[in-house]
Each structure stands twice: as C-alpha cells, then as structure tokens.
C-alpha cells in the first residue's frame, strides 16, 4: 500500500509490475491536517475491487467519520473505492488547486 499521494503514472507502473507477481497494489491519497491527526484523515484508495474488499474494514476504521447527510445520526467514513489505480493523483490535483488559490490571494494583497 502506497499512501504518499503519488503521481498516477508511478502508481500505474507499480500496479502493473506487482500484479504480474499476484500482488495487489493499493495507491492511496491521504488528506488531513491537525484535525486528521486526532480524528482520522480522508483516505482515497485506488486498487482492484477484490483488494478493496479486503482492506475496506481497515480503511473505514482509520478514516475520519462524518454524519450521513441522508440518515442524519449515522456516521460514514471518509473513504471509498476510487477505481483500479492512480488514486494518488487525486490529492496532487487538489494540492495544485489549493496552492494556486493561495498564491492568487497573496498576490491581491
């Protein structure tokens, strides 16, 4: 399991190399701040569906919890299956937008 918000071509390459050896690769984006250190991060794994079913209970236990908007009192984990590979890029795109936004705000002052 690679949780380093890796660039998607690297995750795809690792996935391709490891599946030949019958090893499921999980590329995962992790998002959080000081609140996540206390309450759990947002976990965004990309892997084969079979691997997701194995790691799902662990991911749901580790991830932050939020109220379910439909059910109200029920909590949902901040994680979910994002597809077969390349999920680390989700966080890279998010960070790029955030940093661009911060530079824009700083340039206006």
C-alpha positions as CSV (number, residue, x, y, z in Angstrom):
1,X,0.0,0.0,0.0
2,X,1.4,3.3,-1.1
3,X,0.0,6.3,0.8
4,X,2.2,9.1,-0.5
5,X,-0.1,10.9,-2.8
6,X,2.0,9.7,-5.7
7,X,1.8,10.8,-9.3
8,X,-0.6,8.5,-11.2
9,X,1.9,7.2,-13.8
10,X,4.1,5.9,-11.0
11,X,1.2,4.2,-9.3
12,X,0.1,2.7,-12.6
13,X,3.6,1.4,-13.2
14,X,3.9,-0.2,-9.7
15,X,0.4,-1.7,-10.1
16,X,1.4,-3.3,-13.5
17,X,4.7,-4.7,-12.1
18,X,3.2,-6.1,-8.9
19,X,0.0,-7.7,-10.4
20,X,2.4,-9.9,-12.5
21,X,3.6,-11.3,-9.2
22,X,0.0,-11.8,-8.0
23,X,0.4,-8.8,-5.5
24,X,-2.4,-6.3,-5.3
25,X,-1.0,-2.7,-5.3
26,X,-3.0,-0.1,-3.5
27,X,-2.2,3.5,-4.4
28,X,-3.8,5.9,-2.0
29,X,-4.1,9.6,-1.4
30,X,-4.3,10.8,2.2
31,X,-5.7,14.2,3.1
32,X,-5.8,15.8,6.5
33,X,-4.4,18.4,8.9
34,X,-4.1,18.7,12.7
35,X,-7.8,17.5,13.0
36,X,-7.0,14.4,11.0
37,X,-4.2,13.6,13.4
38,X,-6.8,13.4,16.1
39,X,-9.9,12.2,14.3
40,X,-8.6,10.4,11.2
41,X,-7.8,11.5,7.6
42,X,-9.7,11.2,4.4
43,X,-8.4,8.1,2.6
44,X,-8.7,7.7,-1.2
45,X,-7.5,4.3,-2.3
46,X,-7.2,3.1,-5.9
47,X,-6.9,-0.7,-6.4
48,X,-8.6,-3.7,-7.8
49,X,-12.1,-4.2,-6.3
50,X,-11.0,-7.5,-4.8
51,X,-8.3,-5.7,-2.9
52,X,-10.7,-3.0,-1.8
53,X,-13.0,-5.6,-0.2
54,X,-10.0,-6.9,1.9
55,X,-8.8,-3.5,3.1
56,X,-12.2,-1.8,3.3
57,X,-12.8,-2.6,7.1
58,X,-9.3,-1.2,7.9
59,X,-9.8,1.9,5.8
60,X,-13.2,2.6,7.3
61,X,-11.9,2.2,10.8
62,X,-8.9,4.5,10.2
63,X,-10.7,7.2,8.3
64,X,-12.4,10.3,9.7
65,X,-16.2,10.0,10.4
66,X,-18.8,12.4,9.2
67,X,-22.6,12.5,9.7
68,X,-24.5,10.8,6.9
69,X,-26.5,13.7,5.2
70,X,-29.4,11.4,4.4
71,X,-29.6,9.3,7.5
72,X,-28.7,12.1,9.9
73,X,-27.4,10.3,13.0
74,X,-25.4,7.6,11.2
75,X,-21.8,8.3,10.5
76,X,-19.9,7.5,7.4
77,X,-16.2,7.0,7.0
78,X,-14.3,9.5,4.8
79,X,-13.1,6.8,2.4
80,X,-14.3,4.9,-0.6
81,X,-13.3,2.8,-3.6
82,X,-11.9,5.2,-6.3
83,X,-11.2,2.7,-9.1
84,X,-8.4,0.4,-10.2
85,X,-5.3,2.6,-10.0
86,X,-3.9,6.1,-10.0
87,X,-5.8,7.5,-6.9
88,X,-2.7,9.3,-5.6
89,X,-3.2,11.9,-8.3
90,X,-6.5,13.0,-6.7
91,X,-4.6,14.6,-3.9
92,X,-1.9,16.1,-6.2
93,X,-4.6,17.8,-8.3
94,X,-6.3,19.1,-5.1
95,X,-3.0,20.4,-3.7
96,X,-2.2,22.2,-7.0
97,X,-5.6,24.0,-6.9
98,X,-5.1,24.9,-3.2
99,X,-1.6,26.3,-3.7
100,X,-2.6,28.2,-6.9
101,X,-5.5,29.7,-4.9
102,X,-3.2,30.7,-2.0
103,X,-0.8,32.4,-4.5
104,X,-3.7,34.3,-6.1
105,X,-4.9,35.5,-2.7
106,X,-1.4,36.6,-1.7
107,X,-0.9,38.5,-5.0
108,X,-4.1,40.5,-4.3
109,X,-2.8,42.0,-1.0
